[in-house]
Amino acid sequence: MRTTAGTGVHEHARTFPRHIWVAPTARQFVRQATAGHPAADDTVLLAAELIANSLIHARDATRVTVTVAVSEALIRIDVRDDSNLGIPHVRPGDPEAEDGRGFRLVNQIARRWGFIREPGGSCCWAEIASPAT
C-alpha cells in the first residue's frame, strides 16, 4: 500500500498473470483494499467486470495489474493489461445473452469511467463515489 502524503489517498496495486482463474483472487484483493469503505461493495462489483473484461478480451496480454486508490470521497479502480488489441465498448443489449452487460453496469454505478491506450498496453478505469458524496 502507498499513501500519498497530504491527500488521504491510499493506493494498493497488484499484478496477476492473465489467466481466468485469477479472477477470484483479484476480486478478493479489491475487497481487502476497500474494506470498511461505504462504496466497497459497488467497487468490488465494478472491479470484477473490468477484471473479467481484461482477462477474457485482452487475448495478447500476459499480465493484468489492478490498482485501487481509496479516499474518503471515492474509490478509483484501474485495470491495466499489456494488450495492444481491441478497444473496450458497450455492446447492444441482448436480453437472451449470458454476457455483454458489464459496461452497462459500470456506466450505471460509476461516477466516471473510461479507457486509456498507453504505450505497452491499455487501462480501463472507474471512479465510484462514496454514497455520502
C-alpha positions in Angstrom: 0.0 0.0 0.0 1.2 3.5 -0.8 -0.2 6.6 0.8 0.1 9.9 -1.0 1.2 12.5 1.6 -1.5 15.1 2.5 -4.2 13.7 0.2 -5.7 10.9 2.3 -5.4 8.6 -0.7 -4.3 5.0 0.0 -3.2 3.1 -3.2 -3.0 -0.6 -3.5 -1.7 -2.4 -6.6 -1.1 -6.0 -7.5 -0.2 -7.7 -10.8 -1.7 -11.0 -11.8 -0.9 -13.4 -14.7 -3.6 -13.1 -17.4 -5.5 -16.3 -16.7 -9.2 -16.5 -15.9 -8.5 -18.5 -12.8 -7.0 -15.3 -11.1 -10.4 -13.5 -11.2 -11.5 -14.6 -7.6 -8.0 -13.7 -6.2 -8.2 -10.3 -7.9 -11.7 -9.6 -6.6 -10.5 -10.6 -3.1 -7.6 -8.2 -3.4 -10.1 -5.3 -4.2 -12.4 -6.4 -1.4 -9.5 -6.2 1.1 -8.2 -2.9 -0.3 -11.7 -1.3 0.1 -12.7 -3.0 3.4 -14.8 -0.6 5.5 -15.4 2.0 2.8 -19.1 2.8 2.1 -18.5 2.2 -1.7 -16.7 -1.1 -1.2 -19.5 -3.3 -2.5 -20.0 -1.3 -5.7 -16.3 -1.1 -6.2 -15.9 -4.9 -5.9 -18.7 -5.4 -8.4 -17.3 -3.0 -11.0 -13.8 -4.2 -10.5 -15.0 -7.8 -11.2 -16.4 -6.5 -14.5 -13.3 -4.7 -15.5 -11.0 -7.5 -14.5 -13.2 -10.1 -16.3 -13.1 -7.9 -19.5 -9.3 -7.8 -19.4 -8.9 -11.5 -18.7 -11.4 -12.5 -21.4 -10.8 -10.0 -24.2 -7.2 -8.9 -23.9 -6.1 -12.1 -25.7 -2.5 -11.0 -26.4 -1.9 -9.8 -22.8 0.3 -11.7 -20.4 -0.5 -9.8 -17.2 -3.2 -7.6 -15.6 -2.4 -5.0 -12.9 -5.2 -3.9 -10.6 -4.7 -0.6 -8.8 -7.2 0.6 -6.2 -6.9 4.2 -4.9 -9.1 4.8 -1.8 -10.0 8.1 -0.3 -12.9 9.2 1.9 -14.9 10.6 -1.1 -14.3 8.0 -3.7 -12.5 4.9 -4.9 -10.8 4.6 -8.2 -10.1 1.2 -9.8 -7.6 0.9 -12.7 -7.3 -2.4 -14.6 -4.2 -2.3 -16.8 -3.1 -5.0 -19.2 -0.2 -5.3 -21.7 -2.6 -5.9 -24.6 -2.3 -4.0 -27.9 -5.5 -5.3 -29.3 -9.1 -4.0 -29.3 -10.9 -1.2 -27.7 -13.5 -1.7 -25.0 -17.0 -0.8 -26.0 -20.6 -1.1 -24.8 -22.4 -3.8 -26.8 -26.1 -3.6 -27.8 -28.2 -5.3 -25.1 -29.5 -8.8 -25.9 -31.9 -10.0 -23.2 -31.2 -13.6 -24.0 -27.4 -13.3 -23.8 -25.4 -14.5 -20.8 -22.8 -11.8 -21.2 -22.4 -8.3 -22.6 -23.8 -6.2 -19.7 -20.6 -5.3 -18.0 -20.1 -1.8 -19.3 -23.7 -1.0 -18.9 -23.4 -1.9 -15.2 -20.2 0.2 -15.0 -21.9 3.1 -16.7 -24.8 3.0 -14.2 -22.8 2.8 -11.0 -19.5 4.6 -11.6 -19.3 8.4 -11.2 -16.9 8.4 -14.2 -15.2 5.7 -16.2 -13.1 5.4 -19.3 -10.4 3.7 -21.3 -6.8 4.8 -22.0 -4.5 3.3 -24.5 -0.9 3.6 -23.3 2.4 2.6 -24.6 2.7 -1.1 -23.9 -1.0 -1.7 -23.0 -4.3 -0.3 -22.0 -6.2 0.7 -18.9 -9.9 0.6 -18.1 -10.8 2.7 -15.0 -13.8 3.7 -12.9 -14.4 6.0 -10.1 -17.0 5.0 -7.5 -18.3 7.8 -5.2 -18.9 7.3 -1.6 -22.7 7.2 -1.1 -22.4 10.3 1.2 -20.9 12.4 -1.6 
